[in-house]
């Protein structure tokens, strides 16, 4: 009787290592196809572990997606922080905006996971993912380089964040080339930066004048 070939043992990971490996592997899959490309079964096979192994770290696919998206936001925050810290004649907001545009166009699968899925909206408040998104948005506010006057900074930060998202998504869909306006995507983003800084300066000046008049 012919003996059967020995079954290859599943790869073993130290506690916590498999969690990190799953997140890293899922990020690689998202790079190619966004959230839709992430499958726990496929990841287990890719990493050489048993099918139940990932579930010791993630209750379900949604929990994995939340962890992967949180890591993606941390990566974006690190990139933005580096861009803002580099010596440059450009404003911090300009450097942040251009770095965001580059990230969105260069890593579009990851960007869609972060901004074009319901992962963030479905995550519990106070979760790792929500903390990661707040960290990124705090950098947008910091990049404005303006004093805190009410919620004026937050309002302008949301406006330019939405504008940047619009440029990335339109470009990804092939709906924005800049030809109609005879401007590159980078030039349009710089317009957003200048308009945002000007609008915030006017809003702060008006708010202070009203406060002074009411004193």
Backbone torsions as a table, in degrees:
resi	resn	phi	psi	omega
1	UNK	NA	127.2	-177.5
2	UNK	-71.7	130.6	-179.8
3	UNK	-76.9	145.5	178.8
4	UNK	-79.0	144.2	177.2
5	UNK	-64.1	141.5	-179.4
6	UNK	-62.5	137.1	178.8
7	UNK	-72.9	133.8	179.9
8	UNK	-66.0	125.2	-178.6
9	UNK	-66.0	146.8	178.4
10	UNK	-65.8	145.2	-179.9
11	UNK	-66.7	139.9	-179.8
12	UNK	-105.3	145.5	178.5
13	UNK	-127.6	147.6	171.7
14	UNK	-69.8	158.7	-178.6
15	UNK	-56.5	129.0	179.8
16	UNK	93.2	-31.0	-179.7
17	UNK	-65.8	-39.3	-179.5
18	UNK	-65.7	-38.6	177.8
19	UNK	-58.5	-48.2	179.5
20	UNK	-64.1	-39.7	-179.8
21	UNK	-65.5	-38.7	178.2
22	UNK	-64.6	-42.9	-179.9
23	UNK	-64.4	-44.4	-179.5
24	UNK	-64.0	-43.6	179.3
25	UNK	-65.8	-38.0	179.1
26	UNK	-66.9	-37.2	176.3
27	UNK	-61.5	-39.8	178.4
28	UNK	-63.7	-40.0	178.0
29	UNK	-67.5	-41.0	180.0
30	UNK	-64.2	-32.7	177.4
31	UNK	-56.2	-35.9	-176.3
32	UNK	-88.3	-28.5	-173.8
33	UNK	-149.7	17.1	179.2
34	UNK	70.0	-162.6	-176.9
35	UNK	-61.0	-33.4	-176.4
36	UNK	-62.8	-22.9	-176.1
37	UNK	-82.5	-7.7	-175.2
38	UNK	-90.9	119.9	179.2
39	UNK	-133.2	124.8	179.8
40	UNK	-61.3	-41.2	179.9
41	UNK	-60.8	-46.0	179.9
42	UNK	-66.4	-36.5	-180.0
43	UNK	-67.1	-41.2	178.4
44	UNK	-60.3	-43.3	178.9
45	UNK	-64.4	-42.5	-179.6
46	UNK	-62.5	-38.3	-177.3
47	UNK	-87.3	-7.2	177.4
48	UNK	74.5	33.1	177.9
49	UNK	-116.4	167.6	-179.8
50	UNK	-68.7	157.3	-179.0
51	UNK	-60.0	-37.5	180.0
52	UNK	-75.1	-18.5	-172.8
53	UNK	-55.4	-45.7	-179.5
54	UNK	-60.0	-27.4	-176.0
55	UNK	-75.0	-7.4	172.5
56	UNK	-76.0	-14.2	-179.7
57	UNK	-114.5	-28.4	-178.4
58	UNK	-133.1	126.6	-177.0
59	UNK	-62.2	-35.4	-178.3
60	UNK	-160.4	-176.4	-178.0
61	UNK	-63.0	-37.1	-178.7
62	UNK	-63.1	-38.1	178.4
63	UNK	-66.1	-39.1	176.3
64	UNK	-64.4	-45.3	-180.0
65	UNK	-59.5	-39.5	179.8
66	UNK	-63.6	-43.1	-179.9
67	UNK	-67.2	-39.7	179.3
68	UNK	-66.0	-43.2	-179.9
69	UNK	-65.7	-38.6	176.5
70	UNK	-60.5	-42.6	178.5
71	UNK	-64.8	-38.2	178.0
72	UNK	-63.3	-41.2	178.0
73	UNK	-66.2	-37.1	177.2
74	UNK	-65.1	-38.3	176.9
75	UNK	-64.2	-42.2	178.0
76	UNK	-63.9	-43.0	179.3
77	UNK	-60.5	-42.3	179.2
78	UNK	-62.8	-41.3	179.2
79	UNK	-64.4	-43.7	-179.4
80	UNK	-67.1	-39.4	178.8
81	UNK	-61.8	-41.8	178.3
82	UNK	-64.7	-42.4	-179.4
83	UNK	-63.4	-39.4	-179.4
84	UNK	-72.0	-26.4	-175.9
85	UNK	-84.1	-20.2	-177.2
86	UNK	-69.9	136.6	176.6
87	UNK	-60.3	131.0	-177.5
88	UNK	-163.0	154.3	174.5
89	UNK	-81.0	-14.7	176.7
90	UNK	-75.0	152.4	176.4
91	UNK	-69.2	162.0	176.6
92	UNK	-60.0	-38.4	-178.8
93	UNK	-65.8	-39.1	178.1
94	UNK	-63.3	-44.6	-179.8
95	UNK	-64.7	-41.6	178.1
96	UNK	-64.1	-44.5	-177.5
97	UNK	-64.2	-44.5	-179.6
98	UNK	-68.0	-35.6	177.6
99	UNK	-67.7	-36.8	177.2
100	UNK	-65.7	-43.3	178.0
101	UNK	-60.6	-45.6	-179.9
102	UNK	-62.1	-43.2	179.1
103	UNK	-61.3	-45.4	-177.9
104	UNK	-65.2	-36.3	-178.9
105	UNK	-81.7	-35.5	-176.0
106	UNK	-82.1	-32.5	-178.6
107	UNK	-122.3	58.3	-169.7
108	UNK	-66.2	-33.7	177.8
109	UNK	-61.9	-43.9	176.8
110	UNK	-65.4	-41.2	-179.4
111	UNK	-61.5	-42.1	178.5
112	UNK	-65.8	-35.7	175.2
113	UNK	-60.3	-40.6	-176.5
114	UNK	-75.7	-40.7	-168.5
115	UNK	-119.2	-10.3	-177.3
116	UNK	-122.5	24.5	172.9
117	UNK	-129.1	172.8	-178.6
118	UNK	-95.9	15.8	-175.9
119	UNK	-60.2	-46.1	-178.2
120	UNK	-66.9	-45.1	-177.1
121	UNK	-66.4	-25.3	-179.6
122	UNK	-88.5	-11.1	-178.2
123	UNK	-75.6	147.0	-179.9
124	UNK	-69.1	144.3	177.2
125	UNK	-64.2	139.6	-177.2
126	UNK	83.8	1.7	-179.6
127	UNK	-74.8	169.0	176.4
128	UNK	-55.5	-40.0	-178.7
129	UNK	-67.6	-44.8	179.8
130	UNK	-63.1	-38.6	177.2
131	UNK	-62.2	-39.8	-179.5
132	UNK	-66.1	-39.6	179.3
133	UNK	-68.6	-37.4	178.6
134	UNK	-65.8	-36.4	178.2
135	UNK	-62.1	-42.1	179.3
136	UNK	-66.0	-45.2	-178.6
137	UNK	-66.1	-32.8	177.8
138	UNK	-62.0	-31.5	177.6
139	UNK	-69.1	-34.9	177.1
140	UNK	-63.3	-44.0	178.9
141	UNK	-63.4	-44.1	179.1
142	UNK	-60.4	-38.6	-176.9
143	UNK	-66.3	-19.1	178.7
144	UNK	-68.8	-22.3	178.0
145	UNK	50.8	50.1	-178.6
146	UNK	-134.9	153.5	179.0
147	UNK	-70.3	156.5	178.1
148	UNK	-79.6	115.4	176.4
149	UNK	-130.4	102.7	-173.1
150	UNK	58.9	-132.4	177.5
151	UNK	-116.1	29.5	-178.1
152	UNK	-64.7	-40.2	178.9
153	UNK	-64.1	-44.8	-179.0
154	UNK	-61.4	-38.4	-179.4
155	UNK	-65.3	-46.1	179.6
156	UNK	-69.5	-33.6	176.9
157	UNK	-62.3	-42.1	178.0
158	UNK	-64.0	-39.1	-179.1
159	UNK	-63.2	-48.4	-177.9
160	UNK	-73.1	-30.7	175.9
161	UNK	-61.8	-43.5	178.9
162	UNK	-66.8	-39.3	179.8
163	UNK	-64.5	-43.7	178.4
164	UNK	-62.3	-42.8	178.4
165	UNK	-60.7	-40.5	179.3
166	UNK	-62.1	-42.8	179.9
167	UNK	-63.7	-45.7	-179.0
168	UNK	-61.8	-47.2	-176.2
169	UNK	-68.6	-39.1	176.9
170	UNK	-64.7	-41.7	179.4
171	UNK	-64.8	-40.6	-179.2
172	UNK	-63.8	-32.3	179.6
173	UNK	-87.6	0.0	-179.8
174	UNK	75.2	17.9	-176.9
175	UNK	-97.9	-5.1	178.3
176	UNK	-134.4	117.7	175.6
177	UNK	-118.8	-15.6	-178.2
178	UNK	89.8	-7.6	-176.6
179	UNK	-65.2	-38.5	-177.8
180	UNK	-61.5	-36.5	-178.6
181	UNK	-100.5	5.0	-177.2
182	UNK	50.9	46.5	-179.8
183	UNK	-145.6	147.3	176.2
184	UNK	-80.3	166.0	176.2
185	UNK	-59.9	-40.7	-179.9
186	UNK	-63.2	-39.0	178.4
187	UNK	-67.7	-38.3	178.0
188	UNK	-64.7	-42.1	178.4
189	UNK	-62.1	-38.9	178.2
190	UNK	-65.6	-33.3	173.6
191	UNK	-61.0	-44.6	178.2
192	UNK	-59.0	-42.3	-179.4
193	UNK	-61.0	-49.9	-178.2
194	UNK	-64.2	-41.7	179.4
195	UNK	-65.6	-38.9	180.0
196	UNK	-65.3	-46.5	-178.8
197	UNK	-65.1	-39.0	179.4
198	UNK	-67.5	-44.4	-179.1
199	UNK	-63.6	-40.0	-179.9
200	UNK	-67.5	-40.7	179.1
201	UNK	-61.1	-43.1	179.0
202	UNK	-65.5	-43.3	-177.9
203	UNK	-64.0	-40.5	179.0
204	UNK	-67.0	-41.6	178.8
205	UNK	-61.9	-44.6	179.5
206	UNK	-64.3	-41.7	-179.3
207	UNK	-63.4	-41.7	179.3
208	UNK	-68.1	-36.2	178.3
209	UNK	-65.8	-40.7	178.6
210	UNK	-66.2	-39.2	178.8
211	UNK	-64.5	-41.6	180.0
212	UNK	-67.2	-38.3	-179.6
213	UNK	-68.8	-30.6	-178.2
214	UNK	-87.3	-5.4	-177.7
215	UNK	-73.1	NA	NA
